[in-house]
Amino acid sequence: MKKSPVVFWIAIFFVGFILADLFLWFAISSKIVDTETARETYLSYYPEFLQNGRVLTVISILMLTFSGYIFLNTSKKNENKKTGLILGLLSTLLLMLKIYTITRR
């Protein structure tokens, strides 16, 4: 069964969203020294129903798992082989970072 290019672009969007989320955290935590204040400021950027660090991390893990699966399957084909491999590795590294952060809480 051939995967739609739309699924590939959705996976790219997911990785971009996770990277933007990480850059937001880095930007906030570099300006605010107190961790609790930084966490509250970071969560204030999200809608009220998503203002929970664990929920955001679980959503990120699910998005990265989906993206990694799509990218690594793409890397097995001749089309976009290098791109799929690089994005699959990036997804895997980000996934490991997110799993590490959820186990530290």
PyRosetta script that sets phi, psi and omega in degrees:
from pyrosetta import init, pose_from_sequence

init()
pose = pose_from_sequence("MKKSPVVFWIAIFFVGFILADLFLWFAISSKIVDTETARETYLSYYPEFLQNGRVLTVISILMLTFSGYIFLNTSKKNENKKTGLILGLLSTLLLMLKIYTITRR")
pose.set_psi(1, 127.6)
pose.set_omega(1, -177.3)
pose.set_phi(2, -84.1)
pose.set_psi(2, 131.9)
pose.set_omega(2, 178.8)
pose.set_phi(3, -78.9)
pose.set_psi(3, 142.1)
pose.set_omega(3, 179.0)
pose.set_phi(4, -74.7)
pose.set_psi(4, 144.1)
pose.set_omega(4, 175.7)
pose.set_phi(5, -62.9)
pose.set_psi(5, -21.5)
pose.set_omega(5, 178.6)
pose.set_phi(6, -63.4)
pose.set_psi(6, -39.0)
pose.set_omega(6, 179.4)
pose.set_phi(7, -64.1)
pose.set_psi(7, -39.3)
pose.set_omega(7, 177.4)
pose.set_phi(8, -61.5)
pose.set_psi(8, -43.6)
pose.set_omega(8, -179.7)
pose.set_phi(9, -70.0)
pose.set_psi(9, -32.5)
pose.set_omega(9, 174.6)
pose.set_phi(10, -64.1)
pose.set_psi(10, -41.4)
pose.set_omega(10, 178.0)
pose.set_phi(11, -63.5)
pose.set_psi(11, -39.5)
pose.set_omega(11, 176.7)
pose.set_phi(12, -64.1)
pose.set_psi(12, -41.6)
pose.set_omega(12, 177.1)
pose.set_phi(13, -60.3)
pose.set_psi(13, -43.5)
pose.set_omega(13, 179.2)
pose.set_phi(14, -59.3)
pose.set_psi(14, -45.7)
pose.set_omega(14, 179.9)
pose.set_phi(15, -65.2)
pose.set_psi(15, -40.2)
pose.set_omega(15, 177.0)
pose.set_phi(16, -62.1)
pose.set_psi(16, -39.9)
pose.set_omega(16, 177.6)
pose.set_phi(17, -63.1)
pose.set_psi(17, -43.1)
pose.set_omega(17, -179.8)
pose.set_phi(18, -65.7)
pose.set_psi(18, -41.0)
pose.set_omega(18, 177.7)
pose.set_phi(19, -64.2)
pose.set_psi(19, -41.4)
pose.set_omega(19, 177.2)
pose.set_phi(20, -62.6)
pose.set_psi(20, -39.2)
pose.set_omega(20, 177.5)
pose.set_phi(21, -62.6)
pose.set_psi(21, -43.3)
pose.set_omega(21, 178.4)
pose.set_phi(22, -65.5)
pose.set_psi(22, -42.4)
pose.set_omega(22, 178.8)
pose.set_phi(23, -64.6)
pose.set_psi(23, -35.2)
pose.set_omega(23, 175.3)
pose.set_phi(24, -61.4)
pose.set_psi(24, -46.6)
pose.set_omega(24, 179.2)
pose.set_phi(25, -61.8)
pose.set_psi(25, -43.9)
pose.set_omega(25, 179.9)
pose.set_phi(26, -63.5)
pose.set_psi(26, -40.9)
pose.set_omega(26, -179.9)
pose.set_phi(27, -65.1)
pose.set_psi(27, -42.4)
pose.set_omega(27, -179.2)
pose.set_phi(28, -71.0)
pose.set_psi(28, -45.6)
pose.set_omega(28, -176.2)
pose.set_phi(29, -71.3)
pose.set_psi(29, -20.1)
pose.set_omega(29, 176.7)
pose.set_phi(30, -78.4)
pose.set_psi(30, -21.8)
pose.set_omega(30, -179.9)
pose.set_phi(31, -93.7)
pose.set_psi(31, -28.7)
pose.set_omega(31, -176.0)
pose.set_phi(32, -112.7)
pose.set_psi(32, 124.0)
pose.set_omega(32, -175.9)
pose.set_phi(33, -77.1)
pose.set_psi(33, -42.0)
pose.set_omega(33, -177.6)
pose.set_phi(34, -71.0)
pose.set_psi(34, 124.0)
pose.set_omega(34, -175.8)
pose.set_phi(35, -64.2)
pose.set_psi(35, -42.0)
pose.set_omega(35, -178.1)
pose.set_phi(36, -65.7)
pose.set_psi(36, -41.3)
pose.set_omega(36, 177.5)
pose.set_phi(37, -65.9)
pose.set_psi(37, -39.7)
pose.set_omega(37, 177.8)
pose.set_phi(38, -63.2)
pose.set_psi(38, -41.2)
pose.set_omega(38, 179.2)
pose.set_phi(39, -64.0)
pose.set_psi(39, -43.1)
pose.set_omega(39, 179.1)
pose.set_phi(40, -64.6)
pose.set_psi(40, -41.2)
pose.set_omega(40, 178.4)
pose.set_phi(41, -64.7)
pose.set_psi(41, -42.8)
pose.set_omega(41, 178.4)
pose.set_phi(42, -60.8)
pose.set_psi(42, -47.0)
pose.set_omega(42, -178.8)
pose.set_phi(43, -68.6)
pose.set_psi(43, -23.8)
pose.set_omega(43, -179.7)
pose.set_phi(44, -67.9)
pose.set_psi(44, -15.2)
pose.set_omega(44, 177.7)
pose.set_phi(45, -78.1)
pose.set_psi(45, -10.7)
pose.set_omega(45, -177.7)
pose.set_phi(46, -104.7)
pose.set_psi(46, 158.2)
pose.set_omega(46, 175.5)
pose.set_phi(47, -60.1)
pose.set_psi(47, 159.2)
pose.set_omega(47, -174.0)
pose.set_phi(48, -57.6)
pose.set_psi(48, -38.2)
pose.set_omega(48, -177.5)
pose.set_phi(49, -73.6)
pose.set_psi(49, -10.5)
pose.set_omega(49, 177.2)
pose.set_phi(50, -108.9)
pose.set_psi(50, 9.1)
pose.set_omega(50, -176.6)
pose.set_phi(51, -82.7)
pose.set_psi(51, 59.7)
pose.set_omega(51, 177.1)
pose.set_phi(52, -142.9)
pose.set_psi(52, 122.1)
pose.set_omega(52, -176.4)
pose.set_phi(53, -60.1)
pose.set_psi(53, -40.2)
pose.set_omega(53, -180.0)
pose.set_phi(54, -66.7)
pose.set_psi(54, -41.7)
pose.set_omega(54, 179.3)
pose.set_phi(55, -62.6)
pose.set_psi(55, -44.9)
pose.set_omega(55, 178.4)
pose.set_phi(56, -61.8)
pose.set_psi(56, -39.5)
pose.set_omega(56, 179.8)
pose.set_phi(57, -67.9)
pose.set_psi(57, -41.5)
pose.set_omega(57, 178.5)
pose.set_phi(58, -64.6)
pose.set_psi(58, -41.7)
pose.set_omega(58, 177.0)
pose.set_phi(59, -61.7)
pose.set_psi(59, -42.4)
pose.set_omega(59, 178.3)
pose.set_phi(60, -62.2)
pose.set_psi(60, -42.1)
pose.set_omega(60, 179.4)
pose.set_phi(61, -62.5)
pose.set_psi(61, -43.1)
pose.set_omega(61, 178.7)
pose.set_phi(62, -64.3)
pose.set_psi(62, -42.7)
pose.set_omega(62, 179.1)
pose.set_phi(63, -63.8)
pose.set_psi(63, -42.2)
pose.set_omega(63, -179.6)
pose.set_phi(64, -70.7)
pose.set_psi(64, -33.7)
pose.set_omega(64, 176.3)
pose.set_phi(65, -64.2)
pose.set_psi(65, -45.9)
pose.set_omega(65, 177.0)
pose.set_phi(66, -60.0)
pose.set_psi(66, -47.7)
pose.set_omega(66, -178.2)
pose.set_phi(67, -63.0)
pose.set_psi(67, -45.9)
pose.set_omega(67, 179.5)
pose.set_phi(68, -60.2)
pose.set_psi(68, -41.4)
pose.set_omega(68, 178.4)
pose.set_phi(69, -61.4)
pose.set_psi(69, -46.5)
pose.set_omega(69, -179.6)
pose.set_phi(70, -64.3)
pose.set_psi(70, -46.3)
pose.set_omega(70, -177.6)
pose.set_phi(71, -66.0)
pose.set_psi(71, -42.7)
pose.set_omega(71, -179.0)
pose.set_phi(72, -69.9)
pose.set_psi(72, -32.0)
pose.set_omega(72, 173.1)
pose.set_phi(73, -69.3)
pose.set_psi(73, -34.9)
pose.set_omega(73, 177.4)
pose.set_phi(74, -67.1)
pose.set_psi(74, -35.5)
pose.set_omega(74, -177.9)
pose.set_phi(75, -69.6)
pose.set_psi(75, -15.7)
pose.set_omega(75, 177.4)
pose.set_phi(76, -79.2)
pose.set_psi(76, -18.5)
pose.set_omega(76, 179.6)
pose.set_phi(77, -94.2)
pose.set_psi(77, 168.6)
pose.set_omega(77, 179.7)
pose.set_phi(78, -75.0)
pose.set_psi(78, -28.7)
pose.set_omega(78, -178.5)
pose.set_phi(79, -78.0)
pose.set_psi(79, 131.2)
pose.set_omega(79, 178.5)
pose.set_phi(80, 53.7)
pose.set_psi(80, 38.3)
pose.set_omega(80, -174.3)
pose.set_phi(81, -63.6)
pose.set_psi(81, -50.2)
pose.set_omega(81, -178.7)
pose.set_phi(82, -68.4)
pose.set_psi(82, -41.4)
pose.set_omega(82, 179.3)
pose.set_phi(83, -61.7)
pose.set_psi(83, -45.1)
pose.set_omega(83, 178.9)
pose.set_phi(84, -62.7)
pose.set_psi(84, -39.8)
pose.set_omega(84, 179.9)
pose.set_phi(85, -66.6)
pose.set_psi(85, -45.8)
pose.set_omega(85, -179.5)
pose.set_phi(86, -64.4)
pose.set_psi(86, -45.7)
pose.set_omega(86, 179.5)
pose.set_phi(87, -68.3)
pose.set_psi(87, -32.9)
pose.set_omega(87, 175.6)
pose.set_phi(88, -65.0)
pose.set_psi(88, -41.8)
pose.set_omega(88, 177.1)
pose.set_phi(89, -66.8)
pose.set_psi(89, -40.3)
pose.set_omega(89, 176.9)
pose.set_phi(90, -61.6)
pose.set_psi(90, -43.4)
pose.set_omega(90, 177.9)
pose.set_phi(91, -61.7)
pose.set_psi(91, -40.7)
pose.set_omega(91, 180.0)
pose.set_phi(92, -65.4)
pose.set_psi(92, -42.7)
pose.set_omega(92, 178.4)
pose.set_phi(93, -64.2)
pose.set_psi(93, -43.7)
pose.set_omega(93, 177.9)
pose.set_phi(94, -64.9)
pose.set_psi(94, -36.3)
pose.set_omega(94, 177.7)
pose.set_phi(95, -63.3)
pose.set_psi(95, -43.1)
pose.set_omega(95, 178.0)
pose.set_phi(96, -63.2)
pose.set_psi(96, -39.3)
pose.set_omega(96, 177.7)
pose.set_phi(97, -63.2)
pose.set_psi(97, -43.5)
pose.set_omega(97, -179.8)
pose.set_phi(98, -67.0)
pose.set_psi(98, -39.7)
pose.set_omega(98, 177.7)
pose.set_phi(99, -65.3)
pose.set_psi(99, -38.7)
pose.set_omega(99, 177.4)
pose.set_phi(100, -62.6)
pose.set_psi(100, -42.6)
pose.set_omega(100, -177.8)
pose.set_phi(101, -68.9)
pose.set_psi(101, -33.0)
pose.set_omega(101, -179.6)
pose.set_phi(102, -74.9)
pose.set_psi(102, -27.1)
pose.set_omega(102, 179.3)
pose.set_phi(103, -80.9)
pose.set_psi(103, -15.5)
pose.set_omega(103, -179.6)
pose.set_phi(104, -84.1)
pose.set_psi(104, -10.9)
pose.set_omega(104, -176.4)
pose.set_phi(105, -86.7)
pose.dump_pdb("model.pdb")
